Structures are given as structure tokens and as C-alpha cells.
Amino acid sequence: MSRGLRSLPPTVVWIAGIVALWLTDRYLAPEVNPYLMRILILSGINIVLAVSLNLINGHTGQFSLGHAGFMAVGGYSAAAFSVYAGPALGDSLATASFVLALLVGAGVAAVSGFLIGIPTLRLRGDYLAIATLGFGEIIRVLILNLDSLGGARGFTNIPSHTNLFWVYLAVAGCVAFHANLIASRHGRALLAIRDDETAAEAMGVPTTRYKVGSFVIGAAFAGLAGGLFGHYLMYLHTNSFTFMKSFEIVIMVVLGGMGSISGSIGAAITLTILPEALRGVREYRMVIYSLLLIVLMILRPQGIFGTRELPDLLRSWRRRSA
């Protein structure tokens, strides 16, 4: 970043970025191929999911396999608010209704994360993974049996509000929040828990409180991503939130590097584009996709970025070239 940009107040930078993003969505997005726009929007949603799970798995050292469950809670809560409460606000307040729906989805997912986190985060390792996996399946089956949320038919008639502006505004907010959190003393406490939970507890770090806190924050952003997802497809079904979805998000975190926000962003984009790029070899697509992941994990088991961020890698490359 240039010295001129660094000297600007953060508020000015944020306002300028939001205006630029709005102008891009308003004037450039309609000219983009709808298929490419779909990939861009799904990539943004996956970035939010990967970065939020990285806070739990990468920065706090827990192993959650229930992230799709939080996404489902947020998606269905936001959709229910839009379908049942949105018409009462009228068309003139459609944007406000959408923002409220996203906040409701994130809030309900955060409460779910808190209720699940208190009993399960006293567990460690494989036991925690199994407990969170069970939570995700419970949520999916529960929604499947609620007629008010569409049941087995799926939730329909969700208004279409998600666009490039809202998705990448959520991406910017998610990345900025997590980067500032990790740079704070609370982030250092999370990293201490990841490196050695027993030692962190011996030094006075309230490990259970921090683990539950990271779980709640990660769940809230997963709920936000679910709300964006539902308002983009205008339809939700529990088949979109199975164990395989949670596993896909875990792959993004591991592939990018446990503890690297930049890695989560890069892996989310890569794993969103890769299946589409392999459509030309449809019958071998999943075989090639799996082989590429296996080869990469053999050659780079710590992930593409490891625990480092993109600016750190750029500085390292500059020193080597010098």
C-alpha cells in the first residue's frame, strides 16, 4: 500500500471502497456474463465461510465439522424473516428489510453457536469434531421436519436481494474484523490456546470463554453467509447443508493454510472455480479434483500459505530476490 493511502483515515478508505463497490455493482455488473457473476458471488460467500471457520479451526486450534449447520440456521432464519416479516415493511424499505434479515440470520446463528459451544468446547480433538458434526445433522433434520420452513419441499419465494455489492461488502467486513481481532490481545490469546491450551490456561487465559467466543463469532459469520446464499438462490433446501458442505469448507481452510486469512481467501476462490473449470471433462471431473487436492497436500501439507499472510510472503520474496 502506498504512503498516500496509509496516511488516509480508515473511515475515508472504507467510504471510498463502499462507493467504488456500489458503482461496480450498479454499472459494471450488468455487463458481466451471468455465469461469471454467479461464480463471483458464490466465491464471495465461500470466502466468508472459510475465513469464519479459520477463526475456529486455524486460529483457536479447535476442529469443527458443523459449519454448514450454522450456515443453515442463518440462511433459514434470514429467509423466514424476509418471507414472513418483510412484506409488512413494504417495498420502500426492501433494503432495510434485507439488512435486518441478514442481522437476524447472523444473530440466530451466533446464539446457536453459543448454546452448542458451551457443552461441546470442553471436548478436544476428535470428540469435538464428532459433536459438531452431530449438531450439523440435528439442525438439518430439524429443518427438514418444519413445514413453516418448507420441510422436505424446500423454502421457496425468498426475495432476491443478494448482489455483488452486498456479498463483497460482507467479505470486506469479515476479513477486516478477523484481521483486527487476530492482531489484538484477544487474538494473541486465541493463538496461545491453539499452540498449547494447557500452558495458556496456566498463564491465566480463560480458555473456555475464548473458545466459546471464537465459536460464536465464526457461527455468526456463517449465518451471514447463509443469509446471502438464500437471498441469492431464492430457494433453500437442506441438501445444500449436508456434511459434505462442512467438509468442503474445512478443505478450504486446510488447503489455504490453518491460521492464514489470505490462504482461506485464495483457497475459497480456487475451490469455487476449479469444479467449474473441469466441466469440460465431466466424467473425470471429481477424480481430477480429488487428485489435485491429494497432490497439493503431499507437496504442501501446511497449506498454500501456511500460517503466514500474503504481505508476509511478498516481503519474503522481495528479500530473496534482493
Phi, psi and chi 1 to 4 in degrees:
 res  aa     phi    psi   chi1   chi2   chi3   chi4
   1 MET       -  136.7 -173.1 -178.9  -66.6      -
   2 SER   -71.6  162.1   64.9      -      -      -
   3 ARG   -63.3  -33.1  -68.9 -177.0  179.6  178.8
   4 GLY   -62.2  -43.1      -      -      -      -
   5 LEU   -70.1  -36.5  -72.2  176.1      -      -
   6 ARG   -66.1  -29.5  -73.0  178.8 -179.4  175.1
   7 SER   -78.5  -14.5   62.6      -      -      -
   8 LEU   -74.8  144.6  -69.5  174.0      -      -
   9 PRO   -62.8  144.6  -19.1   30.6      -      -
  10 PRO   -56.1  -34.4  -23.9   32.7      -      -
  11 THR   -62.5  -41.3  -54.1      -      -      -
  12 VAL   -64.7  -42.3  174.8      -      -      -
  13 VAL   -62.3  -42.6  175.4      -      -      -
  14 TRP   -65.1  -44.1  -89.9   98.1      -      -
  15 ILE   -62.7  -43.6  -67.6  174.0      -      -
  16 ALA   -63.3  -40.3      -      -      -      -
  17 GLY   -65.8  -41.1      -      -      -      -
  18 ILE   -65.1  -42.3  -69.3  172.2      -      -
  19 VAL   -63.4  -44.2  170.5      -      -      -
  20 ALA   -62.9  -40.2      -      -      -      -
  21 LEU   -66.0  -41.1 -175.4   58.5      -      -
  22 TRP   -63.7  -42.9 -178.4   81.4      -      -
  23 LEU   -64.3  -38.8  -68.8  173.2      -      -
  24 THR   -62.7  -44.9  -59.6      -      -      -
  25 ASP   -67.3  -35.5  178.6   68.7      -      -
  26 ARG   -75.3  -42.1 -177.6   68.5 -179.6  -88.5
  27 TYR  -111.1  -29.5  -63.3  106.2      -      -
  28 LEU   -96.5  -36.3  -65.2 -178.6      -      -
  29 ALA   -58.3  -40.8      -      -      -      -
  30 PRO   -61.8  -20.4  -24.6   35.5      -      -
  31 GLU   -87.6  -10.6  -54.2  -61.3  -35.3      -
  32 VAL   -83.4  144.3  177.1      -      -      -
  33 ASN   -54.6  130.9 -175.3  -65.7      -      -
  34 PRO   -56.1  -33.5  -24.9   33.6      -      -
  35 TYR   -65.9  -44.0  175.4   66.6      -      -
  36 LEU   -66.1  -37.3  -64.4  177.9      -      -
  37 MET   -63.5  -38.8 -177.5   56.1   60.8      -
  38 ARG   -61.6  -43.1  179.5 -175.5  177.3   86.6
  39 ILE   -64.1  -40.9  -66.4  175.5      -      -
  40 LEU   -61.5  -44.0  -79.6  172.2      -      -
  41 ILE   -69.7  -43.5  -71.3  176.9      -      -
  42 LEU   -66.1  -34.0  -67.6  179.3      -      -
  43 SER   -62.6  -43.2  -65.3      -      -      -
  44 GLY   -62.7  -42.9      -      -      -      -
  45 ILE   -63.0  -40.7  -67.4  172.1      -      -
  46 ASN   -67.9  -31.2  -76.3  -24.9      -      -
  47 ILE   -62.4  -45.9  -71.4  171.9      -      -
  48 VAL   -60.2  -42.8  175.9      -      -      -
  49 LEU   -64.4  -45.4  -69.9  167.8      -      -
  50 ALA   -68.0  -44.0      -      -      -      -
  51 VAL   -64.8  -40.6  171.6      -      -      -
  52 SER   -67.5  -38.4   59.6      -      -      -
  53 LEU   -70.6  -30.4 -177.7   61.1      -      -
  54 ASN   -63.5  -30.1 -158.7    1.8      -      -
  55 LEU   -62.6  -38.4  178.1   67.0      -      -
  56 ILE   -80.0  -53.9  -58.5  170.5      -      -
  57 ASN   -80.9  -40.1  -72.1   19.9      -      -
  58 GLY   -88.3  -46.7      -      -      -      -
  59 HIS   -89.6  -29.8  -68.6  116.0      -      -
  60 THR  -100.5  -14.6  -45.4      -      -      -
  61 GLY    80.0   15.8      -      -      -      -
  62 GLN   -89.6  173.1  -52.4  -51.9  -58.9      -
  63 PHE  -133.8   95.5 -170.3   52.8      -      -
  64 SER  -100.5  134.6  172.0      -      -      -
  65 LEU  -119.1   21.5  -78.6  175.5      -      -
  66 GLY  -117.9   23.2      -      -      -      -
  67 HIS   -65.8  -32.1 -140.1   53.3      -      -
  68 ALA   -64.7  -28.9      -      -      -      -
  69 GLY   -65.2  -42.3      -      -      -      -
  70 PHE   -66.9  -36.1  -63.3  122.4      -      -
  71 MET   -62.7  -41.2 -176.7 -175.0  179.3      -
  72 ALA   -65.3  -44.4      -      -      -      -
  73 VAL   -58.3  -47.9  169.3      -      -      -
  74 GLY   -66.1  -41.2      -      -      -      -
  75 GLY   -64.4  -47.4      -      -      -      -
  76 TYR   -70.6  -35.8  -85.4   92.0      -      -
  77 SER   -65.8  -44.7  -61.1      -      -      -
  78 ALA   -64.6  -42.1      -      -      -      -
  79 ALA   -64.9  -41.1      -      -      -      -
  80 ALA   -63.4  -39.4      -      -      -      -
  81 PHE   -63.4  -44.0 -178.9   88.8      -      -
  82 SER   -66.0  -39.5  -67.9      -      -      -
  83 VAL   -76.1  -41.1  170.1      -      -      -
  84 TYR   -95.1  -34.3  -63.8  121.2      -      -
  85 ALA  -105.2  -22.5      -      -      -      -
  86 GLY   -59.9  -45.4      -      -      -      -
  87 PRO   -59.2  -28.6  -26.3   34.8      -      -
  88 ALA   -68.6  -24.0      -      -      -      -
  89 LEU   -82.9  -19.1  -63.5  176.0      -      -
  90 GLY    86.2  163.6      -      -      -      -
  91 ASP   -67.3  -28.7  -65.2  -24.0      -      -
  92 SER   -67.4  -21.7   59.4      -      -      -
  93 LEU  -112.7   30.3  -64.3  174.8      -      -
  94 ALA   -62.3  -41.6      -      -      -      -
  95 THR   -65.9  -43.3  -59.2      -      -      -
  96 ALA   -62.9  -38.4      -      -      -      -
  97 SER   -63.5  -39.6  173.3      -      -      -
  98 PHE   -65.9  -44.2  176.0   53.9      -      -
  99 VAL   -62.1  -42.9  173.2      -      -      -
 100 LEU   -63.3  -38.2  -75.8  173.9      -      -
 101 ALA   -62.9  -43.2      -      -      -      -
 102 LEU   -63.9  -39.5  -66.7  180.0      -      -
 103 LEU   -67.0  -39.0  -67.9  176.0      -      -
 104 VAL   -62.8  -45.6  167.1      -      -      -
 105 GLY   -60.1  -45.7      -      -      -      -
 106 ALA   -65.0  -40.0      -      -      -      -
 107 GLY   -66.3  -45.2      -      -      -      -
 108 VAL   -65.0  -39.7  174.3      -      -      -
 109 ALA   -64.9  -38.5      -      -      -      -
 110 ALA   -64.1  -42.3      -      -      -      -
 111 VAL   -62.6  -40.6  171.3      -      -      -
 112 SER   -62.1  -42.4  -58.8      -      -      -
 113 GLY   -61.3  -37.6      -      -      -      -
 114 PHE   -67.5  -46.1  178.7   75.2      -      -
 115 LEU   -66.4  -35.6  -64.7  176.2      -      -
 116 ILE   -79.7  -34.9  -62.7  -60.3      -      -
 117 GLY   -68.0  -36.8      -      -      -      -
 118 ILE   -58.2  -51.4  -70.6  176.4      -      -
 119 PRO   -78.8  -32.6   26.7  -31.6      -      -
 120 THR   -86.5  -28.3   59.1      -      -      -
 121 LEU   -78.8    2.8  -73.3  177.3      -      -
 122 ARG   -81.5  -10.5  -63.1 -178.0 -175.0  -83.3
 123 LEU   -87.6  164.5  -56.1  172.4      -      -
 124 ARG  -136.1  157.3  -61.7 -174.9 -175.4 -177.4
 125 GLY    60.2 -131.8      -      -      -      -
 126 ASP   -63.0  -32.3  -62.2  -20.8      -      -
 127 TYR   -64.9  -39.6  -58.8  102.2      -      -
 128 LEU   -66.5  -41.5  175.6   60.9      -      -
 129 ALA   -60.4  -43.2      -      -      -      -
 130 ILE   -66.3  -40.4  -67.0  169.7      -      -
 131 ALA   -64.2  -44.6      -      -      -      -
 132 THR   -69.7  -33.5   53.9      -      -      -
 133 LEU   -62.8  -42.6  173.5   61.3      -      -
 134 GLY   -62.8  -38.9      -      -      -      -
 135 PHE   -60.1  -45.7  158.8   73.6      -      -
 136 GLY   -59.4  -40.5      -      -      -      -
 137 GLU   -71.2  -36.2  -71.7  -58.4  -58.8      -
 138 ILE   -61.1  -44.9  -70.7  170.6      -      -
 139 ILE   -60.9  -44.2  -70.9  -63.3      -      -
 140 ARG   -63.5  -45.2 -169.0  176.6   66.9   83.4
 141 VAL   -68.6  -37.1  173.8      -      -      -
 142 LEU   -62.7  -46.4 -178.0   63.2      -      -
 143 ILE   -63.5  -36.4  -67.1  172.8      -      -
 144 LEU   -61.5  -23.3 -162.8   60.8      -      -
 145 ASN  -106.7   11.9  -71.2  -81.5      -      -
 146 LEU  -103.6  109.7  -71.4  176.2      -      -
 147 ASP   -65.9  -29.0  -71.3  -26.6      -      -
 148 SER   -65.8  -20.1   59.3      -      -      -
 149 LEU  -107.8   18.6  -62.2  179.2      -      -
 150 GLY    95.5  -20.9      -      -      -      -
 151 GLY    58.0 -138.9      -      -      -      -
 152 ALA   -70.7  -18.2      -      -      -      -
 153 ARG   -74.9  -24.8  -59.8 -176.6  -53.4  -84.0
 154 GLY    96.5  159.4      -      -      -      -
 155 PHE   -92.7  117.4 -158.2  177.0      -      -
 156 THR  -112.2  179.1   58.4      -      -      -
 157 ASN    61.6   27.8  -60.7  -38.8      -      -
 158 ILE   -76.8  128.9  -55.9  171.9      -      -
 159 PRO   -64.5  146.4   20.4  -30.4      -      -
 160 SER   -90.0  104.6  175.4      -      -      -
 161 HIS  -121.9  -23.8  -68.6  -54.0      -      -
 162 THR   -69.2  129.4  -60.9      -      -      -
 163 ASN  -142.8 -174.8   53.9   29.7      -      -
 164 LEU   -58.9  -39.0 -164.7   71.2      -      -
 165 PHE   -62.1  -51.6  171.7   77.4      -      -
 166 TRP   -67.6  -38.4  -70.3  111.7      -      -
 167 VAL   -64.7  -48.5  168.1      -      -      -
 168 TYR   -82.1  -15.9  -78.3   91.7      -      -
 169 LEU   -68.3  -41.0 -177.5   61.9      -      -
 170 ALA   -64.9  -39.3      -      -      -      -
 171 VAL   -61.6  -47.9  168.1      -      -      -
 172 ALA   -61.3  -43.8      -      -      -      -
 173 GLY   -64.9  -41.4      -      -      -      -
 174 CYS   -64.3  -47.9  178.4      -      -      -
 175 VAL   -65.5  -45.1  171.0      -      -      -
 176 ALA   -62.8  -42.6      -      -      -      -
 177 PHE   -62.1  -47.5  178.9   87.9      -      -
 178 HIS   -68.8  -38.4  -76.1   84.2      -      -
 179 ALA   -63.5  -43.6      -      -      -      -
 180 ASN   -69.1  -35.4  -77.5  -75.4      -      -
 181 LEU   -63.6  -45.7  175.3   62.4      -      -
 182 ILE   -67.6  -30.7  -62.9  -55.3      -      -
 183 ALA   -77.8  -10.2      -      -      -      -
 184 SER   -89.6  176.7   68.7      -      -      -
 185 ARG   -66.7  -29.3   65.4 -176.6 -179.1   88.0
 186 HIS   -66.5  -37.7  -58.9  -65.2      -      -
 187 GLY   -64.5  -38.5      -      -      -      -
 188 ARG   -65.5  -33.5  -69.8 -168.6  -68.0  -87.4
 189 ALA   -66.3  -40.3      -      -      -      -
 190 LEU   -63.7  -41.9  -64.3  177.1      -      -
 191 LEU   -66.5  -34.1  -63.9  177.5      -      -
 192 ALA   -65.3  -39.7      -      -      -      -
 193 ILE   -63.6  -40.4  -66.2  170.5      -      -
 194 ARG   -63.3  -43.9  179.5 -168.4   68.2 -175.9
 195 ASP   -72.1  -42.1  -65.4  -23.4      -      -
 196 ASP  -162.7   99.7 -166.2  -34.3      -      -
 197 GLU   -65.5  -38.6 -175.7  174.9  -19.2      -
 198 THR   -64.2  -44.0  -55.5      -      -      -
 199 ALA   -66.4  -39.2      -      -      -      -
 200 ALA   -63.2  -41.4      -      -      -      -
 201 GLU   -66.9  -36.3 -167.0  166.8    6.7      -
 202 ALA   -66.4  -28.3      -      -      -      -
 203 MET   -85.3    3.1  -66.9  -59.7  -66.8      -
 204 GLY    98.1    7.5      -      -      -      -
 205 VAL   -76.7  123.8  176.9      -      -      -
 206 PRO   -72.4   85.5   24.8  -30.5      -      -
 207 THR   -61.8  -43.3   55.6      -      -      -
 208 THR   -62.8  -42.2  -58.7      -      -      -
 209 ARG   -63.2  -42.6 -171.4  173.8   71.6 -173.9
 210 TYR   -69.7  -37.7  -86.7  110.1      -      -
 211 LYS   -66.4  -42.6  -72.1 -165.7  -65.2 -176.8
 212 VAL   -64.5  -39.2  171.6      -      -      -
 213 GLY   -61.6  -44.8      -      -      -      -
 214 SER   -65.8  -35.0   69.7      -      -      -
 215 PHE   -64.7  -42.8 -144.3   67.2      -      -
 216 VAL   -65.2  -45.2  168.3      -      -      -
 217 ILE   -63.9  -46.5  -66.1  170.0      -      -
 218 GLY   -60.5  -40.8      -      -      -      -
 219 ALA   -65.8  -38.4      -      -      -      -
 220 ALA   -62.3  -44.9      -      -      -      -
 221 PHE   -70.5  -31.9  -81.0  102.0      -      -
 222 ALA   -64.6  -39.5      -      -      -      -
 223 GLY   -63.9  -38.2      -      -      -      -
 224 LEU   -61.7  -44.2  174.9   64.5      -      -
 225 ALA   -62.7  -38.3      -      -      -      -
 226 GLY   -64.1  -39.1      -      -      -      -
 227 GLY   -63.7  -42.6      -      -      -      -
 228 LEU   -63.8  -40.0  -68.2  168.0      -      -
 229 PHE   -62.6  -47.0 -177.3   73.4      -      -
 230 GLY   -65.5  -39.7      -      -      -      -
 231 HIS   -79.4   -5.7  -74.4   83.9      -      -
 232 TYR   -92.1  -48.0  176.8   65.2      -      -
 233 LEU   -77.5  -20.6  -65.2 -176.4      -      -
 234 MET    62.9   20.3  -63.1 -178.7  -69.7      -
 235 TYR  -161.3  137.8  173.6   76.7      -      -
 236 LEU  -129.5  139.1  -73.7  174.2      -      -
 237 HIS  -140.6  148.2 -164.9  -80.6      -      -
 238 THR   -63.6  -18.8   52.5      -      -      -
 239 ASN   -64.2  -18.7  -71.9  -16.8      -      -
 240 SER   -81.4   -6.5  -60.4      -      -      -
 241 PHE  -128.7   37.6  -51.3  106.3      -      -
 242 THR   -79.3 -179.5   60.6      -      -      -
 243 PHE   -56.7  -34.5  162.0   72.3      -      -
 244 MET   -63.9  -32.7  -70.1  -52.9  -61.1      -
 245 LYS   -66.3  -44.2 -177.8   60.9  179.7  178.9
 246 SER   -60.6  -42.3  -69.1      -      -      -
 247 PHE   -64.2  -37.9 -169.9   62.1      -      -
 248 GLU   -62.1  -40.1  179.4 -174.9  -28.8      -
 249 ILE   -68.9  -38.6  -55.2  168.1      -      -
 250 VAL   -61.6  -40.5  171.4      -      -      -
 251 ILE   -60.2  -40.9  -70.0  175.8      -      -
 252 MET   -59.5  -42.4  -67.0  175.4 -173.1      -
 253 VAL   -67.5  -46.5  174.4      -      -      -
 254 VAL   -67.8  -41.9  174.5      -      -      -
 255 LEU   -65.6  -41.6 -175.0   63.4      -      -
 256 GLY   -73.2  -29.4      -      -      -      -
 257 GLY   124.9  120.8      -      -      -      -
 258 MET   -66.4  115.0  -59.9  -80.4  -80.5      -
 259 GLY    99.9    3.6      -      -      -      -
 260 SER  -112.8  116.1  172.1      -      -      -
 261 ILE   -67.2  -42.5  -64.2  174.3      -      -
 262 SER   -59.9  -40.4  -55.1      -      -      -
 263 GLY   -63.9  -40.3      -      -      -      -
 264 SER   -63.1  -40.2  -65.0      -      -      -
 265 ILE   -63.6  -49.5  -64.9  171.0      -      -
 266 GLY   -63.0  -42.6      -      -      -      -
 267 ALA   -68.2  -37.4      -      -      -      -
 268 ALA   -62.6  -43.5      -      -      -      -
 269 ILE   -65.7  -44.9  -64.2  171.2      -      -
 270 THR   -62.1  -46.0  -58.9      -      -      -
 271 LEU   -78.2  -10.5  -66.5 -176.6      -      -
 272 THR   -84.8  -38.4  -55.5      -      -      -
 273 ILE   -79.6  -37.8  -65.5  174.7      -      -
 274 LEU   -56.5  -48.5 -171.5   58.7      -      -
 275 PRO   -61.1  -32.9  -23.0   34.1      -      -
 276 GLU   -72.1  -37.4  -57.7  -60.8  -34.2      -
 277 ALA   -67.3  -24.3      -      -      -      -
 278 LEU   -94.6   10.6  -65.4  174.5      -      -
 279 ARG   -65.1  -22.6  -77.9 -169.8 -178.8  -85.0
 280 GLY   -66.6  -23.6      -      -      -      -
 281 VAL  -117.2   62.5  -75.3      -      -      -
 282 ARG   -54.1  -43.1 -175.2  178.1  -52.8  169.3
 283 GLU   -70.8  -21.9   60.2  -87.4   23.0      -
 284 TYR  -110.9    7.8  -55.2  110.5      -      -
 285 ARG   -59.6  -52.4 -177.9  173.7   58.5  147.6
 286 MET   -69.4  -29.6  -64.2  -49.2  -63.1      -
 287 VAL   -66.4  -47.3  175.3      -      -      -
 288 ILE   -64.0  -42.7  -63.2  172.7      -      -
 289 TYR   -57.7  -46.6  178.6   75.0      -      -
 290 SER   -67.1  -42.4  -57.1      -      -      -
 291 LEU   -62.7  -40.6  -75.3  175.2      -      -
 292 LEU   -61.6  -41.1  -72.4  173.8      -      -
 293 LEU   -65.0  -42.0  -67.8  178.2      -      -
 294 ILE   -64.0  -45.9  -68.0  170.1      -      -
 295 VAL   -61.5  -43.1  170.0      -      -      -
 296 LEU   -64.6  -40.3 -174.7   57.2      -      -
 297 MET   -71.7  -25.8  -66.4  -45.7  -61.7      -
 298 ILE   -73.3  -43.9  -68.8  173.3      -      -
 299 LEU   -78.3  -29.4  -61.6  177.1      -      -
 300 ARG  -138.5   70.5 -174.5   79.3  177.1  171.7
 301 PRO   -63.6  -24.1   21.5  -32.3      -      -
 302 GLN   -82.0    1.3   69.7  -88.4   36.9      -
 303 GLY    94.8  169.6      -      -      -      -
 304 ILE   -62.7  -45.0  -62.3  172.3      -      -
 305 PHE  -101.0   -8.4  -75.7   76.4      -      -
 306 GLY    65.8 -129.6      -      -      -      -
 307 THR  -104.5    6.2   58.1      -      -      -
 308 ARG   -95.8  162.9  -65.5 -174.5  -66.9  177.8
 309 GLU  -103.5  166.6  -59.2  -64.1  -18.7      -
 310 LEU   -57.4  -44.9 -176.4   58.9      -      -
 311 PRO   -59.4  -35.3  -25.1   35.0      -      -
 312 ASP   -65.0  -42.9  -59.9  -31.2      -      -
 313 LEU   -65.3  -39.9  -68.3  175.7      -      -
 314 LEU   -63.4  -42.1  -68.5  175.8      -      -
 315 ARG   -64.1  -38.5  -78.0 -167.0  -66.4  -91.1
 316 SER   -65.0  -42.2  176.2      -      -      -
 317 TRP   -65.1  -36.4  -70.6  -23.4      -      -
 318 ARG   -65.9  -41.7  -75.0  174.1 -175.4  170.5
 319 ARG   -64.1  -39.6  -76.4 -163.1  -63.0  -92.0
 320 ARG   -66.6  -42.0  -71.2  177.7 -176.4  176.4
 321 SER   -68.3  -31.0   61.2      -      -      -
 322 ALA   -72.7      -      -      -      -      -
